[in-house]
Amino acid sequence: MYDVIIIGGGPAGMAVALNTLRNGRTCLLLEKENFGGQMATSPKLENIPGIKAISGIEYSDKMFEQITDMGAEFELEEVESITKEDEKFIVKTNYNTYESWTVVLANGCHHRKMNLPHEDDLVGKGVSYCAVCDGAFYKGQTTNIIGDANTALQYALLLSNYCPTVNVFALFDHLFGDQILIQRINDNPNINVRYNVSLQEFIGEEELKALRFFDKTNNQEFTVETNNVFVAIGQIPCNEPFKDLVELDNKGFVITNDNMETSCPGVYAVGDTRKKDIRQVVTALGDASVASVYINRYLQSLNRND
């Protein structure tokens, strides 16, 4: 029986483990793939206060070492269901069943991919899904964005602050973002939008060399030579196993209040898995810090003070 079971081993999940252990609580961290989550795929993190630059995998390793040295238990297992029986939670994985007094959903989400040749091979080598995280690496260069909704438009506006040319490639003949963003895109001389084009291939082996497109207006292909592209076609939360436990929004993200509490008492959500506007490592760490305080208070309310 654990005080806390944490679902997900990204920065949010590991930070909850850190703070839980510092509060003298027992915790189990369940991760289905690799510790670090999306962070581990980032070649360089430069927005963490006090750290000039560090690779995502290195930062992940440091966090993992810190929590395991403090006594965190962990298993590489996939959670299949969570149910609540009276005041305790039953967490079933593909291998075992565990019990706890509280549960933290830190399972994140994954960026929607193009599912094209060489895409996975070139992630972190010119292909990125986060301009906030990686855009500064291309300061002073021409940058490219795939997408036509709010995230793509926000990325374009951000990159235009330090990139002389930002090319936005849209699948349809119009943009789908908020009108104020569309207006800003249209008024920005650094941003070019090309409509009715679909990406066919990422070209490159060791690093991105070019993008191959199909133009639906003339039924012809064309190639853009570049060392970068930001794919912004949406994110997919991984919350299907929890839809009967907590309230989700219409996109599948977990709804929380400012205390990271969900609709189910004793269940908290932190990081990318919850409904929020900004998804970065530092915001995930902030979520975890807040959640840890309220988890401790909840456990105290259950007289779990030993």
N, C-alpha and C positions, 0 to 999 in steps of 0.2 A: 504494500500500500504506500503510495507516494503522496506527498503534499501537492506536487505539481507534475503533470505530464505535458511536455511541450512537443507539438507536432511541427516539425520542420527545423532543419539545422542551418538556416541562413543566418545573417547577422542579427536579425530580430530574435530568432529563437535562442541563439547562443547568448545574447545579451540578457534575455529573461533568465536563462540558466545561471548566469553570473550573479545577477541581483538576487535571485532566489536562494542561491547558496550563501551569499553574504548575509541574508536574513536568517540563516540557520535552518532552512527548509530542505527537504529531500526532493530531488527531481530526476525525471527520466526524460531524455531527449530522443525522439524517434525521427529518423530521417530515412527516406526511401532511396535516395541516390547518393549524392556526395555533399559533405559538409561545406558550407559557404554559399550554396545556392547560386543565383545569377551573379553575385558578387565575385565568385571564384573565376568567372570567365572574363572579367575586366582586366586588361593588361596593366592599367595604372589607375590608382585612386589618388586624387589630389585635393579633395574637398573635405577631408577629415581633419578637424582642428588639431594642431600639434604634430601632425605627420605631413612632411612636405610632399612625399610621394611614396606609394607602396603598391605593389601588384595585388590584385584581388585575392589570388591564391595565398600569397604570403600573409596578408591580413587575416584571412580565414584560418590559416594554420596557427597564427598567434592566438586568435580567439579560442580555437578549439583546445590548444595546449593549456590556456589559462583555466578554462572551465573543468577540464579533466584533472588538472593538478589540484583543483579545489574539491574534487570528488563527484563531479557530475557523472551519472550513468548514462549510457547511450546504446542504442541498437539501430542497425541498418535494417529497418522493417517498414513496410507500407501500411498505413492505417486504413482499415476498411470500413470501420463503423465506430461511433461513440454513442453510448446510451447513458442516461442518468437514472440511477435507482436510489430513491430517497436522497441522501446528501452526497453520495459517491458516484463516480463516473467509471464506466466499464469501457475500456479502449481495446478493441480487437484489431489485430494486425494480420498480415498474411502468415504469421508464424505463431503468435502468442496472444494472450489476453492479460491486460494489466488493469489495475485499479488506482484511482487517485481521488483527492478531494477537489482539485481544480484542474482545468485543462486550458492550455494556451494554443490557439491556432496561429501558427507562424509558418504555414506551408507555402506562402508566397503565391506567385502566379508566373506564367511564362509568356514571353512575347510571342504574338502570332507571327509565324514565319511564312516565307514565300513558298517553301518546300520545292526549291529549285536546285539544280546541280551545283555542287561546290559550296552551297550556303553554309553548312555546318563547319566545313573545313576552314572557311575564311572568317569565322566569327573571331573578333579581336585582331584580325589581320586586314582590316579595311571595311569589314561588315560589322555594323553596330546597330543596336536597337535603342540606344539612349544618347541623345545629343547633349543632355544635361551632364551626363557622365563623361562622354568622350569627345564632345565637340571642340573643346579647347585644343586638342591635339592637331587640329587642322586650321588653326588661326592663320589668316592671310592666304588661304587656299580656296579654290572653288570646291564647294561641297554639294552633295546630292541627297535628296530625300525621296523615299517612296511612300506615298500616302496622300490622302485628300481630306482628312477630317481634322478635328481639333488638335490632336497630338502632333500630327505632321505640320500643321500651320504654326503651332507654338515652337516647334523645333526650328522651323524656317526663320521665324522672327528672332529667335535666340542666336542662331548661327549668323544672321545678317549683321549682328553687332560687331563681329570680328572677321567675317569672311566677305571678300569683295563680291562674290557671286554665289548665290544659293539656287540650285535647280530643284524644283519640285515636280515630280512626275506623277500625274494623276490618272487613274484608270478610266474615269468618266469625263464628261464634257463640262463638269462644274465641280466646285468644292462643297463639302458637306459640313464645314465647321460653323461656329458662331459667326454671325454677320459682322461683328466688330473685328474679328480676326481676319475674315476675308477682306474687309476693307483695308486693314493694315497691310495685308499681303499685296493687294493691288496698288497701294500707295508707296510701297517700298521699292526703290530703284535697284536694290541689290538682289531682289528675288524674282526669278523667272519661273512661271508655271507652264508646263507643257501637258496638254490634256489628251485624253483618249489613247494613252500608251500603256502597255503592259510589259513588265519585266519578264524576260525569257530565260536569262542565264547570268550567273556571276562568273566572270572570266578571271582565272588566275589559279595558281597552285600554292605557292608559298605565301603570296599576298595578293590582294585584289588588284587587277590590272585594268578591267573594263566591265561595262554592263551592256548586255544585249537586250534591246527592246523591240516590240512590235507596235507599229503605229496603225491604229484602227481606221484612221481617216483616209489613208492611202494604201493600206494593206502591204506596207513595206517594213522591213527590219532596218534598224540602225544601231550603231555601237557608240558608246560614250567611253572614252578612255579616262580613267580616274583611279585614285587610290583609296576612295572612301564612298560609303553610302550608308545612310541611316534609314532603316526600315521601320516605318511607323504606321502599321496597319492594325493596331489594337493589341490588347493583352487578354490572356485567358486565365481566369482564376481556377484553382484546383479544389473547389469546394463542394463538388457533387456528393461526397460521402457525408457531408455535414448539413445538408439542406433541411433535414427533419429535426436538427438539433438547434440551429440558430437561424435568425432572419437574414436573408440575402437580398441584395438589390436586384434590379432587373438584368444586370450584367453578371450576376453570380458572385459579387464581392460581399464580404461579411459586413453587416451594419453594426457599428459600435457607437458608444458615446465618447466623450472626451477622456473618460477613465479607461478606455479600451474594453469596457464591459459590453457583452453581447446581450441578446434578448434572453439568453439562458443564464441564470445566476450561477456563477462559478466557472463560466467559460469566457475567455478573453481572446481577443484577436489583435495581432500586431503585425506591422510591416505591410508588404504588398498585398496580402490576402484581404485586407479590410478596405472598405470604401474610403478613398481619400484622393486628394488632388496631386500630391507630390510623393513620388516614390523614389527615394534615394537611400543609400546606406545610412546616412546621418539621421534621416527621419525615422528609419526602422529602429535605430538605437534609441531615439527619443521615445517612440511608442513603447519599447521594452521597459525603459526606466519608469514610465508612468504606470504601465500595467503591473509591474512588480510591487509598487507601493499598494495598489488596491488589492492585489492577490493576497498580500500579507494581512491586510485588514480583514479581508473575507475569511481567511483561515482563522484569525483571531475571533471572529464572530461565531465560528464553529467550535470554539474552545480548543483549537489546534495550536496550543502554545508550547507544547513540549518539544 
